[in-house]
Amino acid sequence: MTVAAPIRVPELDADLVVRALALALSQTLDDAGRSGFVVGLSGGVDSALAAAIAVRAAGPAAVHAFHLPSGEAVTDSVEIAREVADHLGVELETVSMGALIGGAPLAAQEPHGRGNFTSRIRMAILYDRAAALDALVLGTSNKSEIALGYTTLWGDMAADCWPLGDLYKTQVLEVARSIGLPLSVVERTPSAELWDGQTDEGELGFSYGLADLVLYTYLESRRRPEEIAALGIEGDVVERVLDRVRRNAFKRRLPWIPKLTTRTVGHDFLHPRAWRGPA
């Protein structure tokens, strides 16, 4: 469906975005006192752009890339991940998770349950590598995925920083194309590859283009659902997008702490991102 809407997700100055996010990552690395970043290169555009920003922030030698196939899906992801790694000048190690996942006595055997388990195993491996390398784990979730809750708690949401967390998916694609990332990754159909044939948009039931228009109009312009539908988007699509935003609000918060004191961590006890305490 083509939407002729007066409000569009803004186009960005790609070079400025990358420079700003690289500076933020550089400061994050300095604040944490770590020597580099660990990133899972999936063969998708989000991880490719996150890795590119990390390379800009800390240099290729400080970015450690891992490809983590689950053994469930047979794709060309490893070749694309290797192409991205070569393009960025970073080393890529492949760690197969097939044995870990295949032998697990899972209670949830349906695809979504196994997919969530796979996502959590991936992050467990990345954190293990990060501990050995004195590195931070680079998250690759974008603003669209975070808002929609199209994420796995303690899976792809487990990260030390989210450089793409304020970029909608369509903006990620725009920036990645503008800075010259390989077309094989920019033009690839988005998929978490948690099972054969899985695609993001197929699972969501709507395109990222439509979702981003709804999300941007709802979040940034603060339009009501009926106002968004009046822009030319089918009301059913608007409701399904916003229903995901509402239902998955719990994923966007730290675990709930019942309040008993006057200074509860995460509620009243807040401090700047960069805080080293008294000199």
N, C-alpha and C positions, 0 to 999 in steps of 0.2 A: 504494500500500500504506500502510495506517495502522499506525503503530508506537506501542504503549503501553509506554513505557520509563520506568524510575524516574529516569533521568538525562536532563535536558533542557539545551539550550544556554541559558544564563542570560539573563533579560530585563535590560535595562540602563536606567539613568537617562539618558535621551537628552540632557537639558540638561547634565548633568554631563559626559557623554562629549564633547559638542561643545565645552564650555568647556575641558576638559583638552587636547583635541587642538588647539584653536585656540591655546592657550598654548604648546604644543610647536612649532607652526608659526611662531608669532611669534618664539620663541627661535631657531629654525632660520634664519629670515630674518636676524635680528640677527647670529648667528654667522657667516653667510656674507657679510654686508655687501652684500646685494642689496636691490633696491627693490620687488620684488613677485614674483608667481607667474604662470606660464604653465600653462594646463590645456587639455586636449583635451576639449571637451564633446561626448560621443558621442550624447546622447539617452538614455543609460542611467543607472541610479540611482547607480552607484559614482562616476562623474565628477561627477554633480550634488551628491552629498554632499561629496565632496572639495572642490569649488569653494565650497560653502556654508561649510565649515570655514575655508577660506582667506579668504573674505570676512570672517568673524568675527575672524580673526587680524589682517588687514592692511587691511581696508576694501575696498569694491568697486572703487575707482580703481586699486588695486594688483594686481587680479586680471585677467589678460588671457586671455579664452576664445577658443578656436578650434574650429570644426567642420571635420572633415577627411574628407569623403566620398571613397570610393575609385572611384566610378563603376561598381562591380560590382553593388551591390544598390540597388534602388529602394525606399525606405522613407519613413516620416514622421519620421525622426530629426532632420532639420534643424528642423522645426517645433517638436519637443519641446525640442531644444537651445535654440532661441530663447526658448521659454516659460520654461525654467529660467533663462537669462541675464537675462531681463526680471524674473523673480521675485527674483533676487539683486542686480539693479541693476548688472550688469557688461556691458561691451561684448563683442559676439560677432562674430568675423570668420570667414567661410567660405573655406576654401582647398581647391579641388578637386585631388585627386591623380590623376585619371583619365589625364592625359597622361603623367605620370611612370611610372605602373604599366603602362599599356597598351602603351607602346613599349619596355619593358624586355625584353632577350633572356634570359628566365629559363630555367634548366636544369630547375627543378622547376615543371612546368606544372599539376600536379594541385592541387585546391583548397587543401589544407593548405600546400603550398609557396608558392603565390601569396598565401595568407592571411598567412603569416609575413613575406613580403616586404612586404606592405601595412602590417603592424604596424610594421615597422622604418622604412619611409618616413614614416609618421605621426610617429614620435618624432624622426626627423631634422629634420622641419619644425618641430616644437615646440622643439627645441634651437636651431635657427636663429633662431626668433622670440625665444627666451629670451635669446640672446646680444645681440640688438639692443635688447631691453627691459631689460637688466640684471636679469634675473629668474631664479628657480629653476623647474625643471620639476616640476610636481606629479604624482606617481604616483597611479593610481586603483585599483591591485590590492588586493583584500581578502585576508583570512587564508585563506579557503577556496581561492581561486585559487592563492595562493602555495604552500600545502601540497600541493595536487593537481598542481602544475606546469602548471596551465591558463593558461599565460603564454608569451610569446615572448621568448627571450633577446635583449637589445638592441632589443626592440620595446617592448611595454607594460611590460616590466621595467626599461627605461631611464628612470630618474627620479632626482631629487635628494632626494626624501622620499616616504614612503608613509604618509599619515595614516590610511588604513584598514587598514594591514597587520596589526593585531591585532584586527580585527573580522571575525567570520564573516559570510558573505553574508546569512544570515537576520537577523543583528544590524544589518547595513547597512540592510536594508529596514525594520526596526523603528525605527531612529533617524531615517531619512529621513522616514518617515510621521509620527513623533512631532513633528518640528520643522516640519512643514507644507510640505514640498516638494511640487510639483504632482503630483496623482494620475496624470497621464499618464506621468510618469517612474517613479513608485513601482510602479505596476501593470503596467508594460511587461514583456513577455517578455524575459529576459536574452539578449543577442546581441552578438557583436563585429562583426557585419555585414561579415564578410570575404568572403562570397559569398552569393548569393541563397538564402534559406530557412534559413540557418545560425542555430541557436540553441545556447546554452551547454549546456543540459540534454540536448538531442538529441545533441550531439556527445559529451558525457561518458557518456551512457547511464544516468544516474540523476539524481534531483532534487537541488537544493541542500539541501532540507530533510533528506533522508536522508543526504547527504554530510556535512552539518554535525553531525548526531547522531553519525555514526561518527567524524568527526575530533575532535569535542570529547571524546568518551568515550575515544578513543585517546590524544590529546595531553594533555589536562588531567587526566583520571582514570587514565590509564596502564593501561587495561584491555587484556587480550589479545584477539586476534580472536575466539576462541571465546566469550569472555565478552561481547563486543559482540553477537555473533549471538544469544546467549541472551536478550538484551533484547527480541528480537522482530524484528530486522532479518534479512532473508534472508542466509545466509552468502555467497552469490555476490556480493551488493551490497557486503558488508563487504570481501571479498577484492579486488573491483575498485577500490574506493576506496583501500584501503591499498596495492594494487599501484601505483597512480599515485603515491602518496606516496613509495614506495621508488624507483621507476624515475626519478623526477624530482628526486631529492635533489641532483643536480649543479647544478640551476637555483638552488638556495637557497644556494649558496656562491660566493665570489669565485673567479675562475680559479685553478686549482691551481698552487702554486709549489713546486717541488722544494727541500727545505730544505738549505742549504749553510752558513749562518752561525748564530750564536747569537741574532740579532735579526732575524727575518724579518718583513717588513711583513705585517700582517694575522694573524699567528700569535703572535709574541712582542712585537712592537712595537705596542702598543695604547694608546690615550689616550682621555680623556673626549670625549663628543660636542662639547662646547664647550671649545675649547682654542686660546688665542691665543699661546701661547709666553711667553717671559720679557717682563716689562713693560719 
